[in-house]
Amino acid sequence: MAPHVFEAMGTVVSLTLPEGKGAADAVEAVIECFADFEERFSLYRPDSELSLVARGELALTASSEELRSSYAASLRWRDETGGAFTPHRPDGTVDLNGTVKALAMQAASDELFHAGFLDWCLNVGGDVLSAGYQPDGEAWRVGVVDPADRSALLFAISLTGSRHAVATSGSAERGDHIWSASALDRTYVQATVVADDIETADVLATAIIAGGPSTLATIVGRWSVDVLTVARDGAMTATPGLSAALAAG
């Protein structure tokens, strides 16, 4: 099961699935899936639909159902996280990057299941969505990098049970690129969330970085997720589901 690697959404995508009949077509379907999302939502592409909205050349109300639906979903996440997550940049520009990658990953998983693949692992810039098992019957394992040393792993976790998604957010690799509807809390440099679905994992990881300890407390009390945070002074906190992984290194 050698990984298929390609670039999409400004990052590296790695897809591991069984070789054999239908594998090449499944990989192409996944590549096309990401291309479609990038064509519609990328603000780095001046011809994307969202870029037209950002420049005022297309009214949001006149945009496609896909764009309006994604925007509405982001607004719901904003409300549910008390503004820690928001689809609006500080200048008011609508930026759906906080959910689009996860939505593209979910759409790619739908393509894989439709093609009959039940065992696979999709890694998009360090965020992971998986299904089934490795060829040896073992669970898929995901490593999370140390924000203080990008060449080292902070911990690794096996994706078992209903937990199929891991997302990590922070400033260690891309700098401070996160904003919120209120003042940013800069307690954490990295947050990793393990959840049943990638959208929840991705959004909540971003919200924790933006909202800090108070948002973390709200999230672990409301959602069924596991969380590990790294503070600016290097201190780490982990919910019980990740404490063992952290202890094992």
N, C-alpha and C positions, 0 to 999 in steps of 0.2 A: 504494500500500500504506500507507494511513493507519493509525496504530496505534489499537487499541481499548483504552481505559483504564478501569480500574475499581479499586475498593479491595477488598483481601482480606488476612486475616492481619495486620491492623494496618499495612499498607503499601500502596503503589501498584503495581498490576500493569499492564503494557503489553504487548499482544500485537499483533504485526505479521504479517499474512499476506495473500495475494492476495485481492482482492475478487472477488465473483462467486458463482456457484451454490454453496450450502452454507456460505458464509463465516459468515453470521449464526448458523446452527445450530451451527457449530463454536465460535464465540465463546461462545455460551450454554452449550455443553457444558463448556468450560473454566471459566467462571464457576461453574457448578454443582459442578465438581470441587473447586475451592478451597473452596466453601461446605461441602461434605461433610467435608473435612479439618478446617476450622475448627470445625464443629459437634462433631466427635469429640475434637479435641486441644487446643483453645484453653483456657488457664488463665484467660483474661480473661472467659470465659463461665461463669457459675456452673452452668449446666445441661449443660455438656459432659461427656462420659464421663470424660475425664481429670481434670476438676475434682471429679467424684464420687470418683474414686480418691484424689485429693490430700486430700480432707476425710475419708477413711476410710469413706465411705458405700457404696463398692463395692470389693470385694477385687480386687486386680490379677489374681489367678488366676481370678476370675469375670468379668473384662472380655472385650470382644470379641476375636476372633482378630486383627482389624486392629490393635488397640491392643497386644496382647501381642506380635505380630510386630514392630511398630515398636520396642517396648521392647527386645526381644531383639536387634534390629539395632543399637540404640544401645549395648547392652552389648558387642557384638562390637567396635564402634568404640572403646569405652573400653579394651578389652583391647589392641587393635591399636595404639593411640596411647599406651600406657603410662599411661593415666589423664588425659592432657592433655585429652581430650574425655570428657565424662561426662553421662549423662541425669539426674543427681541434683544438685539445688541443695544449697548448704551445709547447709540445714536438713533435708535428706533427701527433700524433695519430688521426685517424678518429674516432670521437665519435658522433653518431647520436642521442644521448639522447635528444637533443634539439627539435627534430621533431618526434621521434618515438612514444613517449607517445601520442601525439596528433593524429598521424596517426592511432594508435591502437584504440583510442577513436572513431575516425571517422569510422573505420572499424566495431567497435562494434555497432555503430548507424545504419550502413547499415544492420547488422544482425537483429537488433530489428525491423527496418522497414520491412525487408523481412518477418519477422515472424508475421507481421500485427499489431505491437504495435506502436501507434501514440502518446501516452502520457507516458513519462518516464524522468528520471533524472539520469545522470551518473556522479559521483564524483570520480575523481582519484587523490588522494593526494592534494585535495583542488582545482584542476582545474575541471570545470564543463561544461558539454554539456547536453542540454535538448531538449525536443520536447513536443509540446502540452501543457497540463495543469494538475494541480493537480485534484484529484477527486471532489473537491468542485468548480471547475471551475476557481479557482484563478491561476494566473501565478506562476511558480516556483520561489522561492526566494533563493538567494545565499548570504551567509554571508562571509565576508572577515575578517580574524583575524588581530588584532593589532600587529604589529611587536615588540612593546615595552611590550606587555602583551599577551602572546599566549593563555591565558584563556578568553580573551575578544574579542568582535567583533569591528572592526573599522567602518564598515557600512554593510548594506544589500541592495541588489538590486533585483528587479523583472525582470525576463527575458521575455520581451514582444516584439512584432513586429518581426523584423528579427533577433534580438539579441538573440542568443541561446547559446553563449559560453563565459566563464569567465576563465581567467588564471592569476595567481599571481606568480611573480618571486621575489626572493630576497635572502638576506643572513641571515635573522633573525633566520630561522629554521635550515638550513643546512650549515651555514657558507659561506665563500666566495668560491663558487664552479663554478663561471661563469667566462668565459674568452672571449676575442675578438681578432680580427685580428690586432688591434692596442692597445695602452695603455688603460687600464680600467679607466673609470671615476667612482669615488666612491661617487658621490653625493647622490644617492638613495639607501636605504636599502630594499625598496619594491616597486614594480610596479604592478598594476592590470589593465588588458586590457579586455574590453568587446567588442566582435565582433560577426559577423555573423557565423563564423566557428572557431573551436578550434585550428586549426593549425596557423591561423593568430594571434589569441589571444596569444597563447603560445610563438610563435617566437618573436612577438613584445614586449611582457613583458620582455623576456630575453634581447632583444636588448636595451631596455630602461635602464635596470640595468647596462649593459655593457657600453653603449654609453653616458649616462647622458642627461643633458638638451638639447644639440644640437640634439641628436638622437630623443628625445621626440618631439622637434619642427618639425623635418622632418616627423615623423610618423603621428602626428595629422594633418599635412598639406597634407599628401599624401593618408592616409588610412581612411576609414569611420569606426572609432573606438572611444570608450570612454576610458579614461585613468585616473587613480588616482595614484599619486606617494607619497611616504613618504621619506623625506630626512633624513640624519643621525642626524640632529639637531631636528628632529620631525616635521618640517614644511611639510605641505601637499599642493599639487596642484591637481586640478581636472578639466577635461573638463566639459562643461555645462551638458552633459548627466549624470554625476556622482555627480555634485555639490549638487543636491537636496538630493541624497542618503546620502552624507556625512553630510549635515546639519541635516538630520533626525536622524543621529547616527546609 
